[in-house]
């Protein structure tokens, strides 16, 4: 479910400089992220384009935002995506690990900055977002 239409030939919201169709779109269509950094960037892009299903699919069940009521959760994500503009993403640090990794990033949302250190776990070959700490 993509809410905000961006063309596949548009630059990817993650800031890679690549076209969306050759960058995060492949993950949104089902390819597994090769590492936590790729997952983090593809999640940012999913928020930017409103791909609610991808956000849910890549969230670890232990995350505090995880809801069993997916209808309600989808509405909450959709409302957030529609209320914020995703202006810029800057990766500050990436600590890679075999089954646990951390990405610290600075995002510009509706002209305001936020910095988060995100934690990811690899479960059955898939990276999942488990939690974030705002800096």
NORFENFEN-V794845 format. One record per residue. N is the residue number from 0. NEAR is the number of other C-alpha atoms within 12 Angstrom. D_FIRST is the distance of its C-alpha to the first C-alpha in Angstrom with 2 decimals. Layout:
n: [N,N]
near: [NEAR,NEAR]
d_first: [D_FIRST,D_FIRST]
This chain:
n: [0,1,2,3,4,5,6,7,8,9,10,11,12,13,14,15,16,17,18,19,20,21,22,23,24,25,26,27,28,29,30,31,32,33,34,35,36,37,38,39,40,41,42,43,44,45,46,47,48,49,50,51,52,53,54,55,56,57,58,59,60,61,62,63,64,65,66,67,68,69,70,71,72,73,74,75,76,77,78,79,80,81,82,83,84,85,86,87,88,89,90,91,92,93,94,95,96,97,98,99,100,101,102,103,104,105,106,107,108,109,110,111,112,113,114,115,116,117,118,119,120,121,122,123,124,125,126,127,128,129,130,131,132,133,134]
near: [20,25,22,23,17,21,16,19,17,21,21,32,41,37,27,24,17,17,21,30,23,23,30,41,37,23,32,36,21,16,21,25,29,23,31,36,36,35,42,46,40,44,41,42,41,41,41,42,38,35,35,34,27,36,40,34,29,39,33,25,21,17,22,15,22,25,20,16,12,19,15,16,22,28,21,22,32,29,19,24,28,23,17,22,25,32,24,29,34,27,27,19,20,25,21,22,18,18,21,25,29,34,35,30,30,29,33,24,24,17,14,15,19,24,23,25,27,36,34,39,32,27,20,10,16,26,35,40,43,32,27,25,19,16,14]
d_first: [0.00,3.80,6.28,9.42,10.46,12.84,14.73,15.00,18.67,18.27,19.68,17.38,16.86,18.57,21.82,22.84,24.00,22.19,19.71,16.05,16.02,18.96,17.97,14.88,12.57,14.58,13.78,10.00,10.81,13.11,16.36,18.17,19.26,23.02,23.90,22.90,23.07,20.44,18.18,18.98,18.30,14.95,13.96,15.34,13.35,10.04,11.35,12.47,9.34,7.32,5.43,6.34,6.51,8.70,10.74,11.53,12.34,14.65,16.41,19.81,20.74,23.72,21.78,22.87,19.38,18.33,18.09,18.68,17.23,13.52,12.88,14.97,13.65,10.00,11.81,14.02,11.60,9.79,13.42,14.56,12.16,13.20,16.79,17.46,17.87,17.70,20.95,22.31,22.38,25.74,26.51,29.82,30.48,29.19,31.13,30.23,31.27,31.09,29.11,28.72,27.92,27.67,26.10,27.45,25.61,25.99,23.01,23.54,21.27,22.24,25.55,26.41,26.89,25.98,27.23,25.98,27.27,24.50,25.49,23.78,24.94,24.78,24.38,24.84,24.14,20.87,20.93,19.51,19.74,22.37,23.68,24.58,27.80,28.01,30.99]
